[in-house]
Amino acid sequence: MKRWQCSFCSHIYDERLGDPDHDIPPGTRLEDLPDDWTCPDCGASKADYFEIA
């Protein structure tokens, strides 16, 4: 499982946690998020995320 950071607002998407506020279950990889999923903080697309350690 990886962690990803939004390049605009620094929101962290942790694949282990998912995005429960938007019905994304824990264990969902970034590439498996729906195409219309956006950053919950700024609305950026998942393409605007980069992997972090």
Contacts in CASP RR format, 6 or more apart in sequence:
PFRMAT RR
TARGET T0000
AUTHOR 0000-0000-0000
METHOD contacts of the structure
MODEL  1
MKRWQCSFCSHIYDERLGDPDHDIPPGTRLEDLPDDWTCPDCGASKADYF
EIA
1 14 0 8 1.000
1 15 0 8 1.000
1 16 0 8 1.000
1 27 0 8 1.000
1 29 0 8 1.000
2 15 0 8 1.000
2 29 0 8 1.000
2 30 0 8 1.000
2 51 0 8 1.000
3 12 0 8 1.000
3 13 0 8 1.000
3 14 0 8 1.000
3 15 0 8 1.000
3 51 0 8 1.000
3 52 0 8 1.000
3 53 0 8 1.000
4 12 0 8 1.000
4 13 0 8 1.000
4 14 0 8 1.000
4 15 0 8 1.000
4 30 0 8 1.000
4 49 0 8 1.000
4 50 0 8 1.000
4 51 0 8 1.000
4 52 0 8 1.000
5 11 0 8 1.000
5 12 0 8 1.000
5 13 0 8 1.000
5 49 0 8 1.000
5 50 0 8 1.000
5 52 0 8 1.000
6 12 0 8 1.000
6 13 0 8 1.000
6 39 0 8 1.000
6 41 0 8 1.000
6 42 0 8 1.000
6 44 0 8 1.000
6 48 0 8 1.000
6 49 0 8 1.000
7 44 0 8 1.000
7 48 0 8 1.000
7 49 0 8 1.000
7 50 0 8 1.000
8 39 0 8 1.000
8 42 0 8 1.000
8 44 0 8 1.000
8 48 0 8 1.000
9 39 0 8 1.000
9 41 0 8 1.000
9 42 0 8 1.000
9 44 0 8 1.000
11 39 0 8 1.000
11 40 0 8 1.000
11 41 0 8 1.000
11 42 0 8 1.000
12 52 0 8 1.000
13 19 0 8 1.000
13 30 0 8 1.000
13 39 0 8 1.000
13 46 0 8 1.000
13 49 0 8 1.000
15 27 0 8 1.000
15 28 0 8 1.000
15 29 0 8 1.000
15 30 0 8 1.000
16 26 0 8 1.000
16 27 0 8 1.000
17 26 0 8 1.000
17 27 0 8 1.000
18 24 0 8 1.000
18 25 0 8 1.000
18 26 0 8 1.000
18 27 0 8 1.000
18 28 0 8 1.000
19 28 0 8 1.000
19 33 0 8 1.000
19 37 0 8 1.000
19 40 0 8 1.000
20 26 0 8 1.000
21 40 0 8 1.000
22 37 0 8 1.000
22 40 0 8 1.000
24 33 0 8 1.000
24 37 0 8 1.000
30 46 0 8 1.000
30 49 0 8 1.000
31 46 0 8 1.000
33 46 0 8 1.000
37 45 0 8 1.000
37 46 0 8 1.000
38 44 0 8 1.000
38 45 0 8 1.000
38 46 0 8 1.000
39 45 0 8 1.000
39 48 0 8 1.000
39 49 0 8 1.000
END
